[in-house]
Amino acid sequence: MDHVNCTLFDGDESKCATIIIVKRILASISIVGSFAMIFIIWLFKKYQFFAQRLLLYLSIAALFDSIAYVMGGILRDGPLCTFEAVFLSVFDWSVLLWITIITFNLYWNAVAKKNTERFEIYYHVIAWGLPVVISMLPFIRNKYGPAGAWCWIKDDTAWRFAIWYGPLFLIIFALFCVYLYIFIYIRKQAGRWAGSYDPDVDRNRELMRKEIKPLMAYPFIYLLLNICPLVNRIQNAVQPKHPIFTLLLLQVISSSLQGVINAIVFGMDRETISRLNAADLRNAWSQRCSKSVVREYPVVNENSHLEEDYQSDDNPVA
């Protein structure tokens, strides 16, 4: 067995058990939230729209990321621990990159007025390929191993900041700047054309209402979700042999809930919420499950009828 007795908190088994139970319960909730988003996008065929497909890919990454938090417990250093560490690293990065892609895709649509659907394959290469490359780097110095409540990078603050926390907070800052720029740009455009009808202005207002405003708060939410993990890792660096139960518990809570937070922030727009009723769900499900029947109907040549009527007018029957 790879599970070991509690090596944290001076061997206090109750604290270790609390950490593992909270982690698994909250990560399971995130799995349900991510799966619900995938199901809704599939049920209502929202994936036909490119922006919704990006949300689908984010939900898939968040689903696997939540599975990583459910897996295992406090493990000894070994192959299973390394697998958990790589799995977690890959999908943590994948979630972050899909969030970044969604943000910059919104910029290209709202500000640059560019159709970005042709970039879809490149988005996949970045969001799935780059995390795999990054997750391979700790193997250079054999840095994967037990890291508190799960396996990740062993006690090495420099590696933890280089591989995750440094890029993470730079990206969060970039997300905040991009959303702020989009918000200011569209407000200026709307004010410039106030009093006259312009379809672009109406489009921008609708874009602001449906997509930009609901996402404006997300960089702050993502920042708050990562403050506790950062503080805990700094404390680990200062006192590696004396972890603080409260800090680790807060890290477990914030990290494990990211899947369901993503589902709420990105997926629960007004249009989706309005369709989450028994009638719409039943109708969408019946359309999904019913086999479409194609019937053939005779083609009516309207010109032939007109010609017949014309001829009958020219040749009246005595």
N, C-alpha and C positions, 0 to 999 in steps of 0.2 A: 504493500500500500504506500502511496505517495503522501497521504495525509499524515501530519505529525501533530503532536501535542502542542498546545499553545506556547509559543516562544515570545509572545508579546506581553506587556503589562506584568512582568515578573511571574509569568505562568498563570495568570488569573484566567481560568477556563471560562468563567461566566462572561467576562468582557469579550473574549475571543468569539464565543458563541453568539453574543449579541451582534457583533460586527458582521459575522457571516450571515446570520438570519436576516438582518436588515438589508444587507446587500442583495441577497437572493430575492427577497420579497419585492423590493423596489425595482430591481432589474426585471423581474417577472412582469410587473406593471408596465414597464417600458416596452417589453416584448409585446404585450397585449395592445398597447397604444400604437406601436409601429405596425403591427399586423393589421390593426383596424384601419390605419391609413392606406395600406396596400389594398385591402379589401374594398374600401370606399372608392378608390381610384379605379379599380377593376370593375366594380359593380356599376358605376355610373359612366363608365367608358371615358373618364376624364383624361386618360393617357393619350387620347387622340390629339390633345393640345400639348405643345412642346413644353410649356412651363409646368404643366402637371406631370409630365414624364420626368422632369428634373426632381419634382417632389417625390415621385415614385422611387427614383434611384436613391434619394436621401433616406427614405423610409426603409428601403432594403438594407442600406449600410447601417442605419440605426438599429434595425432588428438584429443583425449579426453582432453589433457592438454590445447590445444588451445581453445577448447570449454569452458573450465573453465574460460579462460581469456575473452572470449566474454560475458559470462553470467553476468547479473546484472550490477550494477554501484556502487554508493556510497549508502550503505544500512545501516539501523539501526540494532542494535544488536537484533537477533531473530533467529527463526528456519531456514529461508531462507539464512540468512547470515552464519549461522553455516554450512549448507549444502554446500554452495559455498566454504567455507574455507576447509572443509574436502575433497571435490572433487578436489580442487586445490592441496592440500597437497599430496593426494594419487598419482595423475598423474605426479606432479613434481618429486616425488621420483621414480615413475615407469620409467619415461624417463631416469633419472640419472642411475638407476640400469641396464636398457637395454644397455645403452652406456658402462657401466662398464663390463657387460657380454660379449658384442661384443669384447671389448678390450682383456679381458682375454681368450676368446675363440680363438682369433687370436694368442695369446701367446702359447696356448696349441698346435695349429696346426703348427705354424712356428718353435717353439723352441723345445717343448717337443715331437713333431711328434705324438700326440695322437688324436685318433678319438673321438670327444666330442659329437657326435650326441646322444649318450645314456644319456647324461645329460640334454636333452631338457626339460623333465618334471620337473627337479629340478630348471632349469632356470626359469620356469614359477612360481614355488612356491616362489622363491626369489623375482622376479621382480613384481609380483602381490600381493603376500601375505605379504611380509615385509612392503610395503608402507601402507597397511591397518592397520597393528599393530602400526606403527609409528604415523599414523594420529589419533589414538585413545588416545595417551598419553596426548595431551593438555586437554582432557576432565577431567583429574585428578584434574586440578586446574581451570577448566572453562576458558581456555585461548583463545578460539576462539571468534572472533568478528570483528568489523570494523578495517581495517588496511590500511588506505589511499584509493587508487583507487580500492581496492577489499577487500574482507573479508579474514582474515588469523589469525595469532596470534596477539592478542591485544598488546598494548605497553608494551612489556616485552622483553628487549634485551637478557637476559639470556636464556629464552625459545626459542627465535628465533635462537640464535646461537647453542643451544643444539639440536634442532629439525632439523635445516636445514643448516645454514651457516657453522658451524663447520665441520660436516661430508662432506658437499659439497666440501670445499677447500682441505680437506684431500684426498678425492677421486680424485679430479682434479690433485693433486700432484702425486698420485699413477698412474694415467693414463699416465701422462707425463713420469714417470720413466719406466713404462712397454713398451711404444712405443719406448723410447730411447734404452732400452735394446734389444728389438727385432731388431731395426735398426742396432745396433752395431754387434749383433750376426750374422745376415745374411751377413753383409758386410765382417766380418771376415771369414765366411764359404766360401763365394765367392772368396776371395783372397787366401785362403788356397789351393783351387783346380784350380787356374787359369792356363790355358794352357793345361788342360786335360778335356776330356768330362766326365761329371758326371750328370746323370739325376736329382739328388738331387739339384745340383747347379743351373741347368736350372729352376727347380721348384721354388727354392728360389728367383731367379731373377724375375720370373714371379709374384711370391707372393709380392715381394717388389714393383714392378711396378704397379700392379693392386690394392693391398689392403693396404699395409703398408704406402707407401709414401702419398697417398691421405688422410690418416687418421692422419698422423703425426702432422699436424697443429691443429687438433681438440681440444686437451686439452687447447691450447692457445686461440682458438676461444671461447670455453666454459668459460674459465677464464675471457676473456674480456666481454662476455655477462653477467657475474655475478658481475663484479666490480661495475657497477653503482647501482644495487640493494643493494650491501653491503654498499657502501658509503651512500646511502640514508637512510638505516636502522640505521647506526651509527649516522647520523645527527638527525634522529627521536629520538634516545636515548638521545642525548645531549640536543636537544630542541624539546621536544614532542609536544608543542603547536604551533610551528612555522615551518611547513614544507616548504621546498624550491621547488618552482614550477619546476625549471630546472632539479633538481635531480630526482624528481618524474617522470617527463616526460621522462628522459633518462632511468629510471628503467622500465617504461611502454613499451618503445620502445624495449629495449633489452630482456625483459621477453616475450613479445608477439611475437617476431620474432623467438624464438627458434625452433618452429615447422618447419618453412620453411628452417632455417639454417641446421637442422638435415637432411632434405630431400636432400638439395644440397650437403652437405659434404659426407653423407653416401650412398646416392642413385645415384648420378649423376656420376658414373664411366664411363670410355671411352666406354666400350661395350654397356652400356645402352644408352648413348648419340648417339652412332652411329646408333642405331635402332630407334631413334625418328625421323623418316621420314615418309612421306605419304605412301610409298610403304610397308615398314615393318609394320607400324601400321595397314594398311588395310588388309594385309595378316594375321597378328596375330588375328585381330578381326574376319575375315572370318573363321579362324580355330576354334576360340572360339564359334562362333555362329552356325557353320554348324554341322549337326548331322553325326557322323561317320557311314558309311554303311559297314557292314561286309558281304562279299560275300564268298560263298563256292566254292572251286575249286577241281576238282578230283585230287587225289594223284597219281602221276605217279611213278610206281615202275621201277626205272632205271635198276635194276638187271634183271627183266623179259625181258626187251628189249635186254639186252646184251646176255641173254641165247637164245632168239629167233634168234638173228643175228649169234650166234655161231652155232646153229643147222642148220640154212640155209646154212652156209659155209660148214658143214660136209655132208649135203645131197643136193647137187646141183640138180636142176631140169633138166632132159635131154631134 
